[in-house]
């Protein structure tokens, strides 16, 4: 089998069918990579970078395509190393590595289809019969009755674990979050106390700080520690991104100081970037994203690195259907995975990409069964969700404000 062509497919569609997430984000972009062969097999992968900067993805894929065309797609690690080396000055971390995630995933999809096996079997086999999953809820919709309706909606979908954000979100005022240690700690403690009284002790709760991804404030170590101290009595499964990723020493100190598990890593793009954080004990729970880390193989190396440091994995997953399945396969192949992130009530760029290979019951996800990654990309989908320039998400700043 020989690779004959490499293509980028950009799409834009509704972000989600979740009415609560839709209050803050109406549409999403996505970038898929198709690798064609001289057989009937075509591989499909997604890079999460297409959610943020879709316009750049085709140029980067075209840069790497000559390295792949004419080659045997089975040589996944060898081809990845060639691409990574070719982009050595700009691909060690960042956008280059993120795009390699989609290319490499498409190669795994080909291999799985060729060998008639789900990709996690090629990555070492399933290490779990099922995995707990959580509804990734985005902002904390306020007032409190809206937050209750939001969580009740997720529970009605079969979830037993939910994640909401720090601060509060209303359609009128947007995100409101304090950087004052006492104010932030008091607000999050009252929120957790309210949720525990309303939903009891059995529901698994996670909080996301989104630090660095909002323009209203960024917590420092004192504020983050004050918040985590204030909420520790409410049995939080983890607190995600309580600090900016530029604060490596802060993360290391926070993990030592706090009894609340600190999670992070979705913005990290390659093994070498992860090494700095893991070797400094910055996370109790790592959150690699197989559509962003440089590929599935890089994810597995990161998983092993975390495991060697007695750290767990909670997969990150907020790309479209390809990224969704890539992370499920890696989650099942990693022995230290404790929970999967799942987009609740996902939209058509999930449902029309996933090839009926996602099964969730009683708050747990079960291993996919179809060969490859279990995704499809039809001409109908390509035509229906044509790409709209400017539909990527970014952190709004004066002069460039995200409006949808």
C-alpha positions in Angstrom: 0.0 0.0 0.0 1.3 3.4 -1.0 0.2 6.9 0.0 -1.1 8.8 -3.1 -2.4 12.1 -1.7 -2.8 14.1 1.5 -5.7 16.6 1.8 -7.0 19.1 4.4 -10.7 19.4 5.0 -11.9 22.5 6.9 -15.5 22.6 8.2 -17.7 25.0 10.1 -20.8 24.0 11.9 -22.9 24.5 15.0 -20.7 24.2 18.1 -23.0 22.0 20.1 -26.6 21.0 20.8 -26.1 21.8 24.4 -28.3 24.8 25.1 -26.1 25.9 28.0 -22.8 25.8 26.2 -24.5 27.5 23.3 -25.0 30.6 25.4 -21.2 31.2 25.1 -20.3 29.6 21.8 -22.6 29.2 18.7 -20.3 27.6 16.1 -17.1 25.8 15.7 -14.5 25.2 13.1 -12.7 21.9 12.5 -9.7 20.7 10.5 -9.4 17.1 9.2 -6.7 15.4 7.3 -7.4 12.7 4.7 -4.6 10.4 3.6 -5.4 8.5 0.4 -3.8 5.3 -0.7 -3.6 3.2 -3.9 -6.0 0.8 -2.2 -9.6 1.4 -1.2 -8.5 2.6 2.3 -8.5 6.3 3.2 -7.3 7.5 6.6 -8.9 10.3 8.5 -7.5 12.3 11.4 -8.3 15.6 13.1 -6.0 18.3 14.6 -7.5 20.3 17.5 -5.6 23.3 16.1 -8.4 23.6 13.6 -10.7 24.8 16.3 -8.5 27.8 16.9 -6.6 28.7 13.7 -8.1 26.7 10.9 -6.8 28.9 8.1 -3.2 27.9 8.7 -3.8 24.1 8.7 -3.8 23.5 4.9 -0.4 25.2 4.4 1.2 23.1 7.1 -0.3 19.9 5.9 0.9 20.7 2.3 4.4 21.4 3.7 4.5 17.9 5.1 2.6 16.1 2.3 5.7 15.4 0.1 7.3 13.4 2.9 4.3 11.1 2.9 3.4 10.7 -0.8 4.8 7.5 -2.3 5.5 6.0 1.1 4.1 3.0 2.9 1.6 4.3 5.5 2.5 1.4 7.9 5.7 3.1 8.9 4.0 5.5 11.2 6.7 6.4 13.7 9.3 6.6 10.9 7.2 9.0 8.9 6.4 11.0 12.0 10.1 11.4 12.8 10.8 12.6 9.2 8.1 15.3 9.5 9.1 16.3 13.0 12.7 16.7 11.9 11.8 18.6 8.8 10.0 21.1 10.9 12.7 21.1 13.6 12.9 24.9 14.0 9.2 25.4 14.4 7.6 22.1 15.1 9.1 20.9 18.4 6.1 22.5 20.2 3.2 24.5 19.1 1.2 24.6 15.9 3.5 22.3 13.9 3.2 19.5 16.5 -0.6 20.1 16.8 -1.0 19.6 13.0 1.1 16.5 13.1 -1.6 15.1 15.4 -4.1 15.0 12.6 -1.7 13.6 10.0 -0.5 10.8 12.3 -4.0 10.0 13.4 -5.0 9.4 9.8 -2.0 7.0 9.4 -3.3 5.0 12.5 -6.8 5.0 11.0 -5.4 3.4 7.8 -3.5 0.8 9.8 -6.5 -0.1 11.9 -8.7 -0.4 8.8 -6.1 -2.5 7.1 -5.7 -4.9 10.0 -9.4 -4.8 10.9 -8.7 -3.6 14.4 -9.7 -0.6 16.5 -6.7 1.7 16.9 -6.4 1.2 20.7 -5.6 -2.5 20.0 -2.6 -1.3 17.9 -1.5 1.0 20.7 -1.2 -2.0 23.1 -4.8 -3.1 23.7 -7.5 -1.9 26.0 -6.4 -1.4 29.6 -10.0 -0.8 30.8 -13.3 -2.6 30.3 -15.0 0.8 30.7 -14.1 4.3 31.8 -15.9 6.9 33.8 -16.7 10.0 31.8 -17.8 13.5 32.6 -19.9 16.1 30.8 -17.7 19.0 29.9 -20.0 21.9 30.8 -18.0 25.0 29.9 -19.0 28.0 31.9 -21.0 28.1 35.1 -24.3 29.5 33.8 -25.8 31.9 36.3 -28.0 32.7 38.2 -27.9 29.6 40.3 -31.2 28.2 38.9 -29.6 28.1 35.5 -26.6 26.2 36.9 -29.1 23.7 38.4 -30.9 23.3 35.1 -27.6 22.8 33.3 -26.5 20.0 35.6 -29.9 18.4 35.6 -29.7 18.4 31.8 -26.4 16.5 31.9 -27.7 14.0 34.4 -30.7 13.4 32.1 -28.2 12.4 29.4 -26.8 9.7 31.6 -23.7 11.4 33.0 -22.8 11.0 36.7 -19.9 13.4 36.6 -19.9 17.0 35.5 -17.3 19.8 35.1 -18.2 23.5 35.3 -16.0 26.6 35.3 -14.8 28.9 37.9 -16.7 32.2 38.2 -20.1 32.8 36.6 -21.5 33.4 33.1 -24.6 35.2 32.0 -25.6 36.2 28.5 -25.9 39.8 29.6 -22.5 40.2 31.4 -20.4 37.3 30.1 -17.8 35.8 32.3 -17.4 37.2 35.8 -14.5 36.0 37.9 -12.5 37.7 40.7 -8.7 37.7 41.1 -9.0 38.8 44.7 -8.0 35.7 46.8 -10.8 36.0 49.4 -13.5 37.0 46.9 -12.6 34.1 44.5 -12.4 31.6 47.4 -15.7 32.6 48.9 -17.5 32.5 45.5 -16.2 29.0 44.6 -16.9 27.6 48.1 -20.5 28.9 48.0 -20.9 27.4 44.5 -19.6 24.0 45.6 -21.7 24.1 48.8 -24.8 24.9 46.8 -24.1 22.1 44.3 -23.5 19.5 47.0 -26.7 20.4 48.8 -28.6 20.3 45.6 -27.1 17.1 44.0 -25.6 15.2 46.9 -22.3 13.5 47.5 -22.5 10.9 44.7 -22.2 13.2 41.8 -18.6 13.7 40.7 -17.7 17.4 40.3 -14.8 19.1 38.6 -14.0 22.8 38.3 -12.1 24.4 35.5 -10.3 27.7 36.1 -9.5 28.4 32.4 -6.6 30.5 33.6 -5.0 32.2 30.6 -8.1 31.6 28.4 -10.1 34.6 29.7 -9.3 38.3 29.6 -10.9 39.4 32.8 -8.3 38.0 35.2 -5.5 35.5 35.7 -5.0 34.0 39.2 -1.7 34.0 40.9 -0.5 31.2 43.3 -2.0 32.9 46.3 -5.5 33.2 44.7 -5.4 29.7 43.3 -4.3 28.2 46.7 -7.0 30.2 48.5 -9.7 28.8 46.2 -8.5 25.2 46.5 -8.3 25.5 50.2 -11.8 26.8 50.4 -13.3 24.0 48.3 -11.4 21.0 49.6 -14.2 19.9 51.9 -16.5 19.4 48.9 -14.7 16.4 47.4 -13.7 17.9 44.0 -12.4 15.3 41.6 -9.9 17.8 40.2 -9.4 21.5 39.7 -8.3 22.2 36.1 -6.0 25.0 35.0 -6.0 27.1 38.3 -2.9 28.9 36.9 -1.6 30.2 33.6 0.7 27.7 31.8 3.5 30.2 31.9 3.6 29.7 35.7 5.4 26.4 35.9 6.9 27.1 39.3 3.4 28.1 40.6 1.9 24.8 39.4 4.7 22.9 41.1 4.1 24.7 44.4 0.3 24.4 44.2 0.5 20.7 43.8 2.7 20.4 46.9 0.5 22.9 48.9 -3.0 21.7 48.1 -5.0 18.6 48.9 -7.3 19.2 45.9 -5.9 17.4 42.8 -4.6 19.9 40.2 -5.2 19.0 36.6 -3.9 20.5 33.4 -2.1 20.0 30.1 -4.6 20.6 27.3 -2.5 23.4 25.9 0.7 21.4 25.8 1.7 20.1 22.4 4.5 17.6 22.5 6.4 15.2 24.7 9.3 17.6 25.2 6.9 20.3 26.4 5.1 17.9 28.7 8.5 16.7 30.2 9.1 20.1 31.8 5.7 20.1 33.6 5.8 16.4 34.6 9.3 16.4 35.9 8.5 19.5 38.0 5.4 17.7 39.4 3.1 20.4 38.1 0.0 18.2 37.7 -1.7 15.5 39.8 -3.8 14.6 36.8 -2.5 15.2 33.3 -4.9 16.1 30.5 -3.2 15.4 27.2 -5.2 15.7 24.0 -4.4 13.2 21.3 -5.5 15.7 18.6 -3.0 18.3 19.9 0.0 16.5 21.5 1.7 15.6 18.2 -0.2 12.4 17.7 -1.4 9.2 19.3 2.0 7.8 19.7 3.1 11.0 21.5 0.1 10.7 23.7 1.1 7.2 24.7 4.6 8.4 25.6 3.1 11.2 27.7 0.9 8.7 29.4 3.9 6.5 30.2 5.8 9.6 31.5 2.9 10.5 33.8 2.5 7.0 35.0 6.2 6.8 35.9 5.6 9.8 38.1 2.5 8.2 39.7 0.2 10.6 37.9 -3.1 9.9 36.3 -4.8 10.9 33.0 -8.1 12.6 32.4 -8.2 13.0 28.6 -8.9 16.4 27.2 -11.4 16.5 24.3 -13.0 19.6 22.8 -12.3 19.1 19.2 -14.9 17.7 16.7 -15.7 14.0 16.1 -12.2 13.0 15.0 -10.5 14.4 18.0 -13.3 12.9 20.2 -12.5 9.4 19.0 -8.7 9.8 19.0 -8.9 10.6 22.7 -11.2 7.7 23.5 -8.8 5.3 21.8 -5.8 6.7 23.6 -7.7 6.8 26.9 -8.5 3.1 26.7 -4.9 2.2 25.7 -3.4 4.1 28.7 -3.4 2.2 32.0 -3.4 5.4 34.1 -6.6 6.9 32.6 -9.2 7.6 35.3 -11.8 9.6 33.4 -12.7 10.7 29.9 -13.9 14.2 28.9 -17.1 14.0 26.8 -18.9 16.8 25.0 -22.6 16.5 26.1 -25.3 16.8 23.5 -22.6 17.2 20.9 -23.4 18.9 17.5 -23.2 17.6 13.9 -19.5 17.9 13.6 -19.4 15.2 16.2 -22.5 13.1 15.4 -22.0 13.0 11.6 -18.3 12.2 12.0 -18.4 9.5 14.6 -19.3 6.2 12.8 -21.8 4.9 15.3 -18.9 3.7 17.4 -19.4 5.7 20.6 -21.2 3.8 23.4 -21.9 5.3 26.8 -24.1 3.8 29.6 -24.7 4.8 33.2 -21.9 7.4 33.1 -19.3 5.1 31.6 -17.8 4.8 28.1 -17.1 1.4 26.6 -14.3 0.6 24.1 -15.0 1.3 20.4 -15.4 -1.7 18.2 -15.0 -0.6 14.6 -11.7 -0.9 12.7 -9.5 2.2 12.7 -10.6 5.3 14.6 -14.3 4.7 13.9 -14.8 8.0 12.1 -16.1 8.9 8.6 -16.1 12.1 6.5 -18.6 12.0 3.7 -19.0 14.3 0.7 -22.4 15.2 2.1 -20.9 16.5 5.4 -18.2 18.4 3.5 -20.8 20.2 1.4 -23.2 20.8 4.3 -20.7 22.3 6.7 -18.5 24.4 4.4 -15.8 26.3 6.1 -16.4 29.9 7.1 -13.2 32.0 7.4 -12.9 33.5 10.8 -15.0 30.8 12.6 -12.1 29.6 14.7 -12.1 30.4 18.4 -9.5 32.6 20.0 -9.0 34.6 23.2 -10.7 38.0 22.6 -8.6 41.1 23.0 -9.3 44.7 21.8 -9.1 44.8 18.1 -10.0 41.1 17.8 -13.2 40.1 19.6 -14.8 36.7 19.3 -18.5 37.3 18.5 -20.0 33.9 18.3 
